[in-house]
Amino acid sequence: MLRMKRIRAIALAAVLSLSLFTGCSKEPEYTKYNGSIWDSFDTIISTVSYHQTKEEYDEFMAYTQERYQYMHRLFDIYNNYEGMNNAKTINDNAGVAPVKVDKELFDLIEFSLDWYHKTNGMVNVAMGSVLKIWHDVREYAEYNTPVLPDMEKLEEANKHTSIDSIVLDKENMTVYITDPEASLDLGAVAKGYATELICSELAEKYPSFAISAGGNVRVNGSPMDGRTRWGIGVQNPNVDENYQMVGGNIDLAFLHGRQSLVCSGGYQRFFVLEGQRYHHLIDPETLYPKNIYNGVSILCDDSGMADALSTAIFMMEPQEALDFIDTIPTAECLLVKENGETFMTDGFADYLESCGITSKTPIE
């Protein structure tokens, strides 16, 4: 009995010596926290994050909320805010004068112009004049019998959608729309861009979190609970005979590190007229909604890029879309046509539960 106690004492001394030598052998303990932000980008923004203290979590949430609120106001095309030059300020000064803006807005517009050229015009933030007509028609349809916009008005508005009317002056941080009838609409990229920027800032201090902003999900690191990957639902975009979402997920994607999953479709902002759905994703060539897919999911390492890609891909036939995604090294896509037919890049399968990936699949 005494001998056993001595052996245990020796073992304990060895562990203590090792602890002193290495500093401490015990891993920091992290607690999982869930949070929500309700007042930005007209959606619920949900967070999952791991922290060592409640104070750290509160700091994380306060920063996240402040940044989302700020960028919501900055990218807003409908409202003015005291002391801020935002996207509406730029539109209000179209054909009048350049507007000095904050770096985040300048960089978003510069990013958008770049993706206009990369997508051959499928992502055009200068389409505000056309998109406003459709926005007003959808708003009217909420409380009245739906009507389609006048094609002559759409064609007239389309004369004022040139991307070249947006002039950027980086030295002075100004944006000027030279055409007084043109206007910005940043809806195709703003939420994803804001999410990417905020998550990049958070990642400098917080190692483990996931943020879901509507259909935009961005993860950082791995969960601090023994899993190697975050499980993210791939939203089922299919609808019933009344164009209401069936609900649920069509699969589960397991992400890690710096990755984004963006699911978009015509299943939220739309109206139905004579059995036809008219959603918010407008083809710049026809000036009408493009009806190929119920939903498009993009997986890549940048949420802003994923937003731009989902908009562009929505306008392409499946093979064209797959070929285009192949030119973007870090991007994968999943396409669900209106008839339920599914197309997917080979790389997308590397993250799906249906293809054998789990929350504990090792990271290569």
N, C-alpha and C positions, 0 to 999 in steps of 0.2 A: 504494500500500500504506500509506504514511504517512497519506494523507488518510482512508482507511477507518478506521484506528486512531483518528484524531482525532474522526471522526464518532461512533464508538462511545463514546469518552471523554465527549463532550458529552452523548450520550444517557444514559450512566450517571450523569453529574453531575445531569442533570435529574430522573431517577428518585430519586436520593439526596436532592435538594432537596425533592421532593414527599413523600418518606417523613418527612423531618424536619418538614415543615409539618403533615402530617396525623397524625403520631405513628408510624404503621406501616401499610403497605398490605396486609400479609400477614394473611389470616384465621387465627384460632386453629385448631390442628389437634385434631380429636377422634377418639378411638378407640372402637370399638364393643365393649361388654362384655355377656356373658350371665351371669345368675345364677339360683340356685334357693333357695327356702326350703321346708323340709320339715315343719315342726313347728307349723303354724298352720291352723286352720279345716278340718282333716281333708282337705287337698288339697295339691297341689304348686303353689307360687306361683313363677312364672317372671318374670324381669325382662330387658329389653333396654334398655340405656342408653348414652349417649355422654358421654365425659369427656375432659378434657385430660390427666389423670394417673391412674395406677393408684391413688394414694393417695385421690384424689377418689372413684373408684369404690368403694373399700373403705369409705369413709365413707358413701356412698350406701347400700350394702348393709347395713352395720351398723345404720344408722338404720331402714331399711325392715324388717329382721328384728325389731328390738327393738319397733317399733310394732305389727307384726302379732302377735307373741307376747303383748304386753300386751293388745291388744283381743280376741284369742282367749280369754284368761283372763277378761277383764272381761265378755264376752257369753256365757260358758259357763253352761249350765243344768244340767250334770251333775256338775261338780266344784267343790269349795271350794278356795280358795288362801289361804295364810296372809297376813295383813295386807291383804286385799282384800275389799271388799264387791262381789260381782258379781251377775249375774242369778240364780244359784242362791241367793245370800243373800236376795234379794228374795222368791223363791218359798218359801224356808224360813221366812220371817217373814210369810207371807200370813195375814191375820186376827189377827196378833200385834202388830206395830209397824212404823212407817215405817223405811226403811233409807236412811241417807245414802250417796250414791254419787258416783263421779267424774263429771266433766262429760260425758265421752264417752258413758257409759252413759245418763245422764239425757237427753242430747240425742237419742240413738238412740231411746229410748222415746217421747220427745216427737214425733220425726219419724214413728214408727210409728203413733201415735195420729192424727196429721194424715192419713196415708195410709189409715187405716181409713175415715175419712169421705170422702176423695176417691174411694175405690174402692167405696163403698157396702157396706163390710163384707167385701169379698173378701180384704183383707189384715188379718188379725186376730191380733195377737201375744198376745192373751188366750186363744187356743185350746189352750194347753198341755195341759189335761186330756184333750182329744180326741186331740191329736197324740201324746201319750205312749202311748195305747192302740195306735195304729197303729205307732209306733216299736217297741214291745215285740213286736208280731205279726211285724214284718219281721225283728227280731233272732231270734225263735224259728224263723222259716222258713229261716234260714241253715243250720241243722243238723238240722232236723226237717221232718216233713211239714207244709206250710203249713195254717193254719186262719184263718178269718175272725173278726174281733172280734165279740163279742156286740152286737147292735144295741141292746138295752136298756141295756147299759153305756155305749155311745156316747151314747145319748140322755140318760142320767143325767149323764154328763160334760159334755154340751153345756149343761146348766143352769148351768154355772160358767164360761162363756166371755164374760161381758159386758165390753165394753171399759170400761164405766163403773166397774168394780171396781178399775181402775188409777188411783190418785190421785197426781198430781205436785205437789210443793211446790217451786217454782223458787227461792224465797228461801232455803230451807234445803237445797236440792238433795237432797230425799228422794223415795223412791218407796214407795208403800204399796198392797198388794193387800188390799182390804177383805174379800173372800170367802176364807175359809180353804181352800176346795176349788179355787180358781182358781190358775192358774200362767202365767207367761210362757213363750213359745217364740219366740225371735227369729230362727229359722232362715231365714225368708222374706226378711229384710232385712240381717242382721248382716254377712255377708261383703261385700256390695256397699257397705254404708255404711262399713265399715272401709276398704275399698279407696279409696273416694272421699276420705275424710278424710286418709288417708296420702298419697295422690297430691297433694292440695291442699297439704299441708305440704311435700312434696318439690319441688313446682313453684316454691316461693319461692326455691329455691337452684339447682335443676338444670333446664336448659331442654329436655332431650330424653330422654324415656324412655317405655317401655310396660311395663305390669304385667298379667300374666294370672294371676288367682286362680281356678282351676277354670274355670267358665264365665263369669267376669267379666273383661273386658279393659278397661283404662283407658289412654289414651295422653295424652301431653303434648307439645306442640310438634310438630316434624317431625324425621325422622331427619337426623342431621348427616353425611350421605353423598351429598348431591345430590338425594335424593328429597324430594318435597313431602309425601308421605303414608306412613302405616304400613299395610302389608298385613296384614289380620287374617282368618283363615279363619272362614267362617260354618259352624259345625259341622253335618254331616249328621245329623239326629235320627232317621232311618228305621232300622227294625230288621228282622231276618230272622224266620223262622217260630219261632225259639226266643227271640225278643225280645232278641237280642244286636245291638248297634249294627253297622250296615253299615260305618261308618267313613268317614273322609275329610271333605271339605267340599262343600257344595252351591254355594258361591260364595266369592268373595273380596271383602271390604269394605276400602276405602281411607279411613282416618280421619286426622284432623289436629287440631292445637290441643288443646282440652280436650273429648274425646269418649269415650264408653263403648259397648261392645257386650257385651250379656249374652245368652247362649244357655242356655235351660233346658228341661227335659223330664223325662219319666218313665222315662228309659232307664238310670239309674244305681242308684237306690235303689228296688227293687221285688221282688216275688215273683210267681210264676205259680201259679194254682190252677185246674184244670179248663179250661185254655186261655185264661184271662183274666188280664191283667196288673193288679196292684194296686201302684201307685207311691205316692210320698210326698206328692204334691200333692193335698190333701184339700179338697173342696168344703164350705164352711161351711154350705151349705143341706142337702145330702144326707148329710154326714159320711162320704162315701166318695170315693175318687179320681175325678177328673173325666176322662173318656175322650173327648176331642175331638181333641187334638193329640199328635203325636209330639214336637214341639218348637216353642218360641216364642223369637224373637230380638228384642231391643229395642235400638235405637240412640238414644242421647240424650247430653246433656252432664253427666250425674250418675249415677255407678254405683249409688248407693243408690236413687235414683228408678227406675233401670232394673230393679233387683231387685224392687222393689215392683210395678212395672208388669208384669213377666213373670209374677209370681204371680197378679195380678188377671186379666190377659188369658187365662191358661190356663183360667179358669173361664167364659169367654164364648164364644158362637158367633162365627164370623168377622165377620159384618157388625156385630154389637154391638161387637166388639173394635176394628174399624177406626174405627167412629164414636167410640168412647171415646178412642182415640189421637188423633183429630183435635182433641180438646179440650185436648191437651197440646202447646203450641206447639213445644217442642224435641224431641219424641219421634217416632220412626218404628218400625214393626214388620214382621216377617216371620213368617208363620204356616204351619206344615206340619202338615196334618191326618193322622190315622192312616192314611187311604187314600192318602197322598202328595200330595193336592191342596194347592196353595200359594196363599196370599194375601199381599199386600204393599201398604203405603202407597206413594203416589207418591214421597215424599221418600226412602224407603229405596233406591230405584233410583239415586239420585244418587251413591251411594257404591260401587256394585257393578261388578266387573270385567265381568260379563256385559252390563252396560249401557254399556260403553265407558270406564269410569274406570280409570286406571292409577296407579302409584306416583308418576308425575311430572305428573299433571294439575294445572294451576295452581290455586292457591287464590284464589278470588274475594274 
